[in-house]
Amino acid sequence: MAREPIYLTTPLFYVNAEPHLGHTYVTLVADVLARFWRARGRTAFVLTGTDEHGDKIAQAAAAAGVSPREHADRVSGIFRTTWDAAGLRYDHFIRTTDAYHVAFVQKVLADIHTKGDVYFGSYRGLYCFGCERFYQERELVDGLCPDHRVAPTELAEENYFFRMSAYQERLVAILEANPGLIVPEGYRREVLALLREPVGDLCISRPKSRLSWGIELPFDDRYVTYVWFDALLNYVSALVHLGRIELWPAAEHLIGKDILKAHAVFWPTMLMAAGLPLYRRLCVHGHWQMQQGKMSKSIGNVVRPLDMKARYGMDAFRYYLLREMAFGQDAEFSEEALVARSNGDLANGLGNLASRVLAMQQRYFGGVVQPLAPEAADHAMRAAFAAAARELDVHIADLAFHRGLEAVWRALDHANKYVVETAPFTLAKDPGRLPRVGAILHELCEALRTAAQLLAPFLPETGERLATLLGLPAARLGELDLPWGAAFAPGHRTLPPEPLFPRVEVPAE
């Protein structure tokens, strides 16, 4: 029976800055989940892209002395080339300036306006140009925008408003009835607490006298659309454009906690007004911090993915991000910790095991895999890898990437201890014990094959390199139900070892 599909979306990244760690982490999570579930028989579709309208883009373009469109083209192109160079795969890249998206936004606006869910009115409020939204005083921290740490500007304008308040009670009922709609659970509780107070109606326009770079309202050409009412619709507009709307009920949005309100309040009420079902799940991650502060393009303490790839290799960078952050919680980034993970877990744990096993396979048998003859110690190691596979499935379903990787490394630690306890390098000194040496090394080749399969979604380059060293086609990495011992037919040859993870150091300042 075919498993249900999964539709994974990243936020659309604002083109007022180039890709950094915050963008990279959420795109990496989408990439890992897609690879993981495809290996387990699910159809997975990944959508990412760029958000290109609004005040900040107009300001960034003016500062650069170019048009907003020229600025958006340049930065959006950098996002695409960065993800491609980093090996972060996606199935469709959407831009909010794409003609099909503009038409879809205008259609939705026209429909809900006709329905009576949009009205014209005046508003006075505290506006943060960095967030491109109005704040209520209770949302500020010491009178400042909590994200940008600046005082908002008081604005009074005539604008169009979406009757978001009309859907508040319905949204509360849905959140209370569906505890898995927002994960981790703490964020669902945060949204429910927010909804205990009136949310009011949402200002969904900006006058062209103040901002012309946006999608024009279909019912009033004096105004453009509020950037959030434009950008959020991308999750559906892309599917309509691609003829894949059947994927919408399988939508799992991956977002950072700073855009929780937009995705947990604005977006579901917009969907209700448009007559569309809600997403399946909203998955909220924490912030990467550096020196106890949120990593942010506006503050300037950013980490660029291709710099990390050049210094340490993309798989080491991927491993560190997935292993260091508990999804939903904040995490501290440091290159020292990345190097420690690379040299410890990757070089000493996985890399050293592969080098020892493949070196002995060459030294004693010219790379030819010998028959199995399992003993008690062998069964125990098999059980360790079987347990890791089971735990991995459970943890990834819960987005606990760090726990899943811990489970695999427990199995790898078991394999390293197995080498010491069975001592094939000692047994090989007695020609009569060579059959046992061959059986031990066959068990260890199976351990490496299983590790390559389990780790392929997380460390795709390493998975393929391990498969090559074991003499297996990369396609074998997808055969998760391959029985232990079935991968290596009689006469199968492995290759000499190569260092998977050379030891690295933090570059000198």
N, C-alpha and C positions, 0 to 999 in steps of 0.2 A: 504494500500500500504506500503510495506517495505521501511524503510528509508535507504539512502545510508550508507555504512559502513564508519568507520574512523580507520585509521592505525596510531597509536601514537608511536613515537620513542623518547627515550632519547638519549643523546650522549653516546657513549661507554666511560666508565670511565677508565682512565689510571691507571694501577696497580702499580704506583710508590708510592702510598699512600692509606691509608684506608678511608672508607666512612666518609664524613663530610657534613656540611650543604649545600654546593653548589651542591653536588651530590643528597642530600636528597630532596632539593626543587624541582628540575626538575622531579625527580622520583615521588614525591608527586603530582605534577601537572598532570602527565600522569595517575596516579592512580585515581585522582578525575575526570578527564575528561572521563575516561573509565567507571567509575561507573555512572557518570551523564548521559552519552549518552545511556548506556545500559538500564537504567531505563526509557528512552524515546524511546525505541524500535530500537536503532541502534546497529548493530554489531560493537564491538570495539575490536581491537587487539593491545596489548602493547608489544613493543620490547625494551629490555634493554640488557646490557652486559658489557664486559670489552675489552679494547684495550691493547694488550699485547706485541707488538713489538716495537723496536726502541732503541735509545741511552739511554733514561732515565731508561728503564727497565733493560738494561744490566748493567748500572751503579748501580742501586739500588740492583740488585742481587749480583754484585761483592762486594758491601759494606756489604751485609749480609752474604757473604761467601757461597752462594748457586748458582745453575745454574739458568739462566733466566726462564727456564720452571718451576723449583721448586718454584721460587719466584712468578711467575704468577699464578700457581695453588693455592698457599696459599692466596694471596690477592684477587683473583677472588672469591674464596670460601667465604671469609669474606664479600664481597659485597652481595652475594646471601643470606647468613645467616642473614645479617643485614636487607635486604629488607623483608625477610620472618618474622623476629622477629618484625619488625616495622609495619607489615600488609600492606606493599606496594606491590600490586599485579602486576604481569606481566604474559604475555602469553608465551613468549620465552626469554631465556637468551642466548645470543650469545657470544662466545669468538673468538677473531681473530686468535687464534691458532687452532680452530676447523678445522678438515680436509676438510669439505665441503666448508668452507669460503676460505681457502688457494687455493683450486682448482678453485673456482669461480674467485678470484682475478687474478690468473694466466691465466685463459681463457680470461678475459676482456683485460688484458695486451697484450696477444698474438693477439687478434682480432684488437685492435687499432694500434698495431705495424705493423701488416700486412696491415692495411688500410693506413699507412703512417703518422699517427698522433703521432708517437714516433720517435725521432731521437737521435743520439749520438753526444755529443759536450763537450766542456770544459767550465768551469764557475769559476769565482772568485767573491766571495761575502761575506757578513757579516752574520755569522751563529750563531743563539742562540741555544745552546744545550738543554736548558729548553723547548723551543717551538718546537725544532727539525725542524726549517725552516730557510731559508735565508730571511734577511730583506734588504729593500732598505733604504738608509740613511734618506730619508724623513719620514719613518715610525718610526724612533727612537725618543725618548724623551731625550733631552740633551745627545745624544749619547748612550743611554741605551735602552735595550729591554723594552718596555712599561709595560710588564707583570711581568718580573722577576727582573727588575731593575739592570741588569748587562750589561756590555759592550759585544757585540757579538764578536765572533772570526772570523778573516778573513781567509777564506778557498779558496783554488784553487784546483779544481778536474775535472776529466773527468767523465761525468755522462750521463744518458739518460734523455731526456726532452719530456714533453707532449706539443703538439702545442695548448696550451690554448688560445693563442692570436687569433687563427683562428676562435674561437667561441665568441669573445668578442662582436662584433657588434650584433650578434644574441641574445646574453644574454641581452644586453641593450634594444633591441626592445621588448623582452619578459617582462622585468621588467617595461617598460613604458606602455605596453598594459595591464598588470595585476597588478593593484595597491594592490590587496590583497595577492600577492604571498609572500611578506615578511611583517610581522606585529610585533610590531606596525610600523606605517608608517615611523617614523623617521629613522628606520634602513634601509628601502628600499631607502630612499633618501641618506643615508650614502653610500650604495653600489653603487648607480648611480653616486655619486660624485667620488668614487674610480675609477669607470669605465671610467671617463672622460680622465684619463691618460692611456697610454698603460700598460696592465697588464703583458706583457711579456709571456714567456713560463715557465712551471712548471718543476722544477727538480724532477724527480720521482724515483730516485735510490740513493743508497748509496753503495760505494765500500765495499766489504767484508774485505778489508784490514783495514778498519776503523770500520765497524759494520757488524757482522755476524748474529745477532739476528733479523731476518726478513724473509719475504717471498721472496724466490729466483725468480729473473726474469726468465720467461720461455724461453727467447731468449738469455740470457747471464748469465752463472752461476757464474760470477765474482761479481755480484751485487745482492743486495736485494732491495725490494720495499720501497719507501718512506712511512713513517707510515700513512700519511693522504690518500695517494692513496690506501692504504690497508684498513684502518679503515672505510672510508666513504662508501665503497662498501657493508658493512654489512647490510645496510638498504634493499638492494635488495637480497643479497646472502641468508639471512635468509628465505625470502619468497620463493625463488627458492627451497631451501632445504626442506621447509615444504609443498611445493605444494600449496602455497597460493599467487602466484604472481598476482592474480586478485585484491589483496588489494593494489598493488603499486600505482595506480592512486589516492587512498584515503589517501596517506601519508601526515602526518602533523608532521614535525620535531620540537621537543622542544629543544632549545639550549640556552646557555648563550652567552652574547654579545661578549665575548672574542674569540669565535670561529666563529664569523659571516663571516669573509672572506672565511674561508675554506668551509662553507656550502652555501654561497651565490655566490661564484665565482668558486672555485675549483670544487665543487660537481656538479653544473648544467652543467658546460662545460664537465666534465667527462661523465655525462649522455648523453649529445648530441653526444659525440664521440662514445659512446657505442650503440647509436641508441635507447635509452630509453626515455620515457616521463619524464618531470620534476615532482618533488613532488607537492602536492596540495598547501601546505602552510609551510612557515618557521616561527616559532613562537619564538621570541627572548626575553629572560628575562634579567633583570639587575643583578647586583652583590649584594650579602649581604656584608655589611661592619660592622666593629667593631671598634669603636673609630676612625671613619673617614678614615679607610683604608680598601681596599678590603680584604675580608676573603679569605685566600689562604693557601693551604698546604705548599707552598714554604716559606711563611712568618711564619706560625706556629700558627696563631690565628684562630683556627678551633673549630667548635661545632659538637659534635658527636651525631647522632640521638638517639642511645640507652641510652646514658647518660640523654638526655632530657626526654625520655620516662620514665626512672626510677624515675626521680625527679618530673615530672608533669603529666605524663600520655600522651599517644600518641595523643589522640584527642585534648588535650589542645595545644600540640606542633603543630599539624596540623593546628588548628584554627589560632594560632598566625601567622604562616608563610603565610597563605592564606589571612588573614585579614590585615597584616602589609605591605606587598609588593604590590604595584601597578605593575602588570605584565609589564615588559619592562623598568621600572625605578629601580634605586638602592634603597636599604632599609638598615636601621641600625638595627642590632640585639642587643638586650640586654635582659638578664634574668629578669630585673626589669619590662620591658615592657610586657614580656610574663606573668609574675605573675599578672600584672595589668589587662591584658586581661582575664586571667583565673578567677581571683576573681571577676572582674566586669561583663563582658559580659556573661561568662559561669556560674559561681556560682550564682551571684546575678540576672542575667537576666533569663537565661533558667532554671538553676537548682532550683532557688527559686520558679519560677512559677510552675514547676512540683511538688515540695514538697507541696506547698500550696493547689494545686488542688487535688492531690491524698490524702492528709491528710483530707480535708473536705469531699471528696467522701467516705472515710472510716468512719469518725466521724458521718456523718449525714445519710448515707445509707448503711453502711456495705460494701462499694465497689460496690454496684449494681447501674449501670447507669440508670438514670430516663428518661422519655420521654422529647422530645424537645417541646418547645412552644415559638417560636421566637418572640422577640420584636425588636424595632428599634435599641437598643444598640447591640443586637445580630447580626443583619444584618450588622451593621457597622464593627464588628470584623470579620465576614466572608469576607467582602469586603477587609479588610486589608490583610488577608492571600491570597486571590485570587490575589491581586495586587502584593504581594511578589512573588508568583509563576510565574507570567508573567514577572516581572522584572528579576527574577533569570535566566530564559531562555535566555533573551536578553543579560544579562551581561556575562554569561558563554560562549555564542557563541562568544563574543568579548574578552574572556580571562580575563575579569575584575572580578576576584574572590572576591576582596575586596568589590566591589560594590554589587555583588550578596549577600554576607553575610550581608552587611548593610541593604539590602532590607528585608531579613528574620528577622533581629533584630528589624527593625521598626515594623513588625507585632507582634513580641514577646513583645515589649514595649507597643503596643496597648492592648495586652492581659493582661499584668500586670495592666495597667490603668483600664481596664474593670473590673478586680477583685475589685479594690478600688471603682469604681463608682457604680457597682451593689451590692456590699457589701453582699455577700451571708452569711458571718459569722454573720452579724447583722440580716438579714431576718430570719435566722434559729431559732432565739429566739422566733419567732411567729409560732406555729405549723401550722397555716393556710397558711403560706407563703412557706411551704416546697416544694410544687410542683414547685414554681418559683426557689427556691434554686437548686432543682434537674435539672431543665432546664438549669440554668446558668452553673452548673458544667458539664453537657453534652456538652454544647458549648465549654467549656474550655478543655474537653477531646478531642474534635475534633480539637481544636487549637493545642494541644500537638501532636496529631496524624499527623496532617499536617506538623507541624514543624519537627517531626521525619523523615517524608518522604523527605522534602526539604533538610534537613541537612545530610541525610544518606551518600551521596557521599563524603561530607567534614569531617563528624564526624561519621564514620561507627559504632564504638563501642557504642557511645551515641545513635545513631538511634536505634540500636537493643535493648539497655537497656530500652529506652523509650517505645518501642513497647512491651517489656516484662511487664513493669510496668502497661501498659494500657491493658494488657491481650490479646494482638494481636500477631499472629504469625509473625515472621520476614518477611515472604513472602509478608505480607500486605504492607511493605514499598515500594514495586515496583508498587503498584496499584495507580498510580498518578491520574487517572481519577475517582477514587472512590468518589461519591458525598458526600458532607457534610451531616453528619447524618447517613450514611449507614454503618459505621464501627462498630457501637455498637448496636447489636440486643437487644430486651427486655430481661432483666435478665443478661446481660453481666456484668462481675465482673472485676474491676481493683484491683491491688495489693497495699499494703501499700507503702508509699514513701520510697525511699532510696536516699541518697545524690549522685547526678550525678557528682558534681564537688566540693569536699571538698576544703576549703580554703587552699592556699599554701603560702609559703614564699620563698624568695631567700635563698638558703643555705648559711650559714656563711662560710667565707673563711677559 
